[in-house]
């Protein structure tokens, strides 16, 4: 720039007031966000303050800030990784999560695609209601059903013995824990997880199906060449989120299904933390394991999102 010339403001630069002007015109919508924002701060961000407990020898009477720092600082993490039970719990958690992802993730997609083929509203609503219902059942009820059906005196064993076979200890033998756990998980969540795919399918323009019908396409061809490609972005996003949550397996059902015979496969991180960390009031230990879980999940989520963005140009951020 020559001497004496005045620097010109770039033509594409917009001032802060100009950027927020459209938002100020619809401020009522932002007011409606205030309750959700308060909930997010109170229940999602404020609890992060408690992560300090993982690095302290927490004493309830002293509070978080008043409790002394652990010595060494990562003492509770070292304690967790030094036990053979913890290593087995991590392995069991990863295995059961991967098997759930492998067998459980495609089923809601397939269910949504099949449900979309039902033209009559009556049968469709009945099937939807029946498939959603198990999601709202308590894990206590689900485990009770497992006991009624698969225990030594259960319905399944009655059928087996009536056919001349021998009783099978489904609820005690380790090899049956994962099939029962994953199978009931799929049954519970299949209908509810299919909701987002059903919504994506209903958003597809009818013109695609009309054009395919004129070209003589069969129902299977419509599913293969219209439904699947158009809901694939939604499928990829849901896969990223599920993979990013791979280390989180709820302790309730696993703990209720656990017994002395199947702990080799049923001891998960969540059940181990519940028993050692919470029942024994070792809050610093429990927080350290929870922080480890969160960090691992975050790393997996970022890596999965990066791979999806590079391969399909679809990502959550």
C-alpha positions in Angstrom: 0.0 0.0 0.0 1.4 3.4 -1.0 2.0 6.2 1.5 -1.1 8.3 2.1 -3.6 5.7 1.0 -6.3 4.6 3.5 -6.7 0.9 4.1 -10.0 -0.3 2.7 -12.3 -2.6 4.6 -12.6 -5.9 2.9 -15.9 -6.2 1.0 -16.8 -9.6 2.5 -16.1 -8.6 6.2 -19.3 -8.4 8.2 -19.4 -6.6 11.6 -20.5 -8.4 14.7 -23.7 -6.4 15.0 -24.6 -7.3 11.4 -24.0 -11.0 12.2 -26.3 -11.0 15.2 -29.0 -8.9 13.7 -31.0 -11.9 12.2 -30.8 -13.6 15.7 -32.2 -10.5 17.4 -35.2 -10.5 15.1 -36.2 -14.0 16.4 -35.1 -13.6 20.0 -38.2 -15.5 21.2 -36.7 -18.8 19.9 -33.5 -18.2 21.8 -35.6 -17.6 25.0 -37.1 -21.1 24.5 -33.6 -22.5 24.6 -32.8 -21.1 28.1 -34.3 -24.1 30.0 -32.3 -26.6 27.9 -29.2 -24.5 28.3 -29.6 -24.4 32.1 -30.1 -28.2 32.2 -27.0 -28.7 30.1 -24.9 -26.5 32.4 -26.2 -28.0 35.6 -26.2 -31.7 34.6 -23.5 -31.9 31.9 -20.9 -29.2 32.6 -21.1 -28.5 36.3 -20.4 -32.2 37.2 -17.1 -31.9 35.4 -15.8 -30.1 38.5 -16.1 -33.4 40.3 -13.4 -35.0 38.0 -10.9 -33.5 40.5 -11.9 -36.4 42.8 -10.0 -38.8 40.5 -6.7 -37.1 41.4 -7.5 -36.7 45.1 -7.9 -38.9 48.2 -11.5 -37.7 48.6 -12.9 -37.2 52.0 -16.6 -36.3 52.2 -16.2 -34.1 55.3 -13.5 -32.1 53.6 -15.1 -31.7 50.3 -13.5 -31.8 46.9 -11.2 -28.8 47.2 -10.4 -29.6 50.9 -9.4 -33.2 50.2 -5.6 -33.9 49.8 -4.1 -34.7 46.4 -3.3 -38.3 45.7 0.3 -39.2 46.0 1.3 -40.1 43.3 -1.2 -38.0 41.4 -2.3 -40.9 39.2 -2.5 -43.4 42.1 -6.1 -44.4 41.5 -5.5 -45.0 37.8 -2.4 -47.2 38.7 -4.5 -49.1 41.2 -7.1 -49.8 38.6 -4.7 -51.1 35.9 -2.7 -53.1 38.4 -5.4 -55.6 39.2 -6.1 -58.7 37.1 -9.9 -58.2 37.6 -9.7 -54.8 36.0 -7.9 -56.1 32.9 -10.6 -58.8 32.6 -13.3 -56.2 33.0 -11.9 -54.0 30.3 -11.7 -57.0 27.9 -15.2 -58.2 28.7 -16.5 -54.6 28.2 -14.8 -54.2 24.8 -15.9 -57.7 23.6 -19.5 -57.3 24.6 -19.6 -53.8 23.1 -18.1 -54.9 19.8 -20.5 -57.9 19.6 -23.5 -55.7 20.4 -22.3 -53.3 17.6 -21.8 -56.1 15.1 -25.1 -57.9 15.7 -27.2 -55.1 17.1 -26.5 -52.1 14.9 -27.8 -53.4 11.5 -31.1 -54.8 12.9 -32.9 -51.4 13.5 -31.9 -50.4 10.0 -33.3 -53.6 8.5 -36.4 -53.3 10.7 -37.0 -49.7 9.5 -36.6 -50.7 5.8 -39.0 -53.6 6.2 -41.5 -51.5 8.2 -41.4 -48.8 5.5 -42.8 -51.4 3.0 -46.0 -51.8 4.9 -48.5 -49.5 3.2 -51.5 -49.8 5.6 -51.3 -47.5 8.6 -53.2 -49.8 11.0 -50.8 -52.8 10.9 -47.8 -50.5 10.7 -48.8 -48.6 13.9 -49.4 -51.9 15.7 -46.0 -53.3 14.8 -44.3 -50.0 15.8 -46.1 -50.0 19.2 -45.1 -53.6 19.9 -41.5 -52.9 18.9 -41.2 -49.8 21.0 -42.7 -51.3 24.1 -39.6 -53.3 25.4 -37.5 -50.1 25.4 -39.5 -48.8 28.3 -39.3 -52.0 30.4 -37.1 -51.9 33.5 -34.0 -54.0 33.4 -35.3 -55.8 36.5 -38.3 -56.9 34.5 -36.1 -58.0 31.6 -33.8 -60.1 33.8 -36.9 -61.6 35.5 -38.1 -62.7 32.1 -34.7 -64.2 31.3 -34.9 -66.1 34.6 -38.5 -67.3 33.9 -37.5 -68.5 30.3 -33.9 -69.7 30.7 -33.4 -70.8 34.3 -33.1 -74.5 35.2 -36.8 -74.7 35.8 -37.7 -72.2 33.1 -39.9 -72.6 30.1 -37.1 -73.3 27.6 -35.7 -76.1 29.7 -39.2 -77.6 30.1 -39.4 -77.7 26.3 -35.9 -79.3 26.1 -36.6 -82.0 28.7 -40.1 -82.7 27.2 -38.3 -83.4 23.9 -36.0 -85.8 25.6 -33.0 -83.5 26.1 -31.0 -82.5 29.2 -31.4 -79.3 31.1 -29.1 -76.5 30.1 -27.9 -74.0 32.7 -28.4 -70.9 30.5 -28.2 -68.4 33.3 -25.2 -69.9 35.0 -22.8 -71.1 32.3 -20.4 -68.4 31.1 -20.9 -69.2 27.4 -24.5 -68.2 27.5 -24.1 -64.8 29.3 -23.2 -62.8 26.2 -25.9 -64.3 23.9 -28.6 -63.6 26.5 -27.3 -60.1 27.3 -26.9 -59.0 23.7 -30.1 -60.8 22.5 -32.2 -59.0 25.1 -30.5 -55.7 24.4 -31.4 -56.0 20.7 -35.0 -56.9 21.6 -35.2 -53.9 24.0 -33.7 -51.3 21.7 -34.6 -52.4 18.1 -37.8 -50.5 17.8 -36.7 -47.4 19.5 -33.4 -47.1 17.6 -35.3 -47.6 14.4 -37.3 -44.3 14.9 -34.6 -42.1 13.4 -34.3 -44.4 10.3 -38.1 -44.4 9.9 -38.0 -40.6 10.0 -35.3 -40.5 7.4 -37.3 -42.9 5.1 -40.5 -40.8 5.4 -38.5 -37.8 4.3 -37.7 -39.4 0.9 -39.6 -37.8 -1.9 -42.3 -40.1 -3.5 -41.1 -39.0 -6.9 -38.2 -41.4 -6.6 -40.5 -44.3 -6.1 -42.8 -43.2 -8.9 -39.9 -43.0 -11.3 -38.6 -46.4 -10.2 -42.1 -47.9 -10.7 -42.3 -46.5 -14.2 -38.9 -48.1 -14.9 -40.2 -51.5 -13.7 -38.2 -51.7 -10.4 -39.2 -54.3 -7.8 -39.6 -53.6 -4.1 -36.2 -55.0 -3.4 -34.6 -52.8 -6.0 -36.4 -49.7 -4.6 -34.9 -50.6 -1.2 -31.5 -51.2 -2.6 -31.2 -48.3 -4.9 -33.4 -45.6 -3.3 -33.9 -46.3 0.5 -30.4 -47.5 1.4 -28.4 -44.7 -0.4 -30.7 -41.9 0.8 -30.6 -43.0 4.5 -26.9 -43.8 4.4 -25.8 -40.4 5.9 -28.1 -41.0 8.8 -26.7 -44.6 9.3 -23.1 -43.3 9.2 -23.9 -40.6 11.8 -25.5 -43.1 14.1 -22.6 -45.5 13.7 -20.2 -42.8 14.7 -22.1 -42.1 17.8 -22.5 -45.7 18.8 -18.8 -46.5 18.2 -17.9 -43.4 20.3 -19.9 -44.9 23.2 -18.3 -48.3 22.9 -16.8 -48.4 26.4 -20.1 -47.5 28.1 -22.1 -50.7 29.0 -24.7 -50.1 31.7 -24.1 -52.1 34.9 -27.8 -52.7 35.8 -28.6 -55.7 33.7 -25.1 -57.2 33.8 -25.1 -56.9 37.6 -28.5 -58.5 37.9 -27.5 -61.4 35.5 -24.2 -61.9 37.3 -23.6 -64.9 39.6 -20.6 -66.8 40.9 -20.4 -69.0 37.9 -20.3 -66.4 35.1 -18.2 -63.6 36.5 -15.3 -64.5 34.2 -17.4 -63.0 31.3 -20.0 -60.9 33.1 -17.6 -58.6 35.1 -17.6 -55.4 33.2 -16.0 -52.0 34.0 -19.3 -50.7 35.2 -20.1 -53.6 37.5 -16.5 -53.5 38.8 -16.7 -49.8 39.6 -20.1 -50.2 41.2 -18.9 -52.9 43.6 -15.4 -51.7 44.4 -15.8 -47.9 43.9 -19.4 -47.2 45.1 -20.4 -50.0 47.5 -17.0 -49.7 49.3 -17.2 -45.8 49.2 -14.0 -45.5 47.2 -15.2 -42.5 45.3 -11.8 -41.4 44.0 -11.2 -44.8 42.5 -14.7 -44.8 40.9 -14.2 -41.3 39.4 -10.8 -42.3 38.0 -12.2 -45.3 36.2 -15.1 -43.2 34.9 -12.7 -40.6 33.6 -10.6 -43.3 31.9 -13.8 -44.5 30.2 -14.8 -41.0 29.0 -11.3 -40.3 27.6 -11.2 -43.6 25.7 -14.7 -43.0 24.3 -13.7 -39.4 23.3 -10.6 -40.7 21.5 -12.5 -43.4 19.7 -15.3 -40.9 18.7 -12.7 -38.5 17.2 -10.9 -41.2 15.3 -14.2 -42.7 14.0 -15.5 -39.2 13.0 -12.1 -38.5 11.2 -12.2 -41.8 9.3 -15.9 -41.3 8.3 -15.2 -37.7 7.1 -12.2 -38.9 5.0 -14.0 -41.9 3.4 -17.6 -40.6 3.0 -17.4 -36.9 3.7 -20.0 -37.4 6.4 -19.2 -36.4 10.0 -20.8 -35.0 13.2 -18.2 -32.2 13.5 
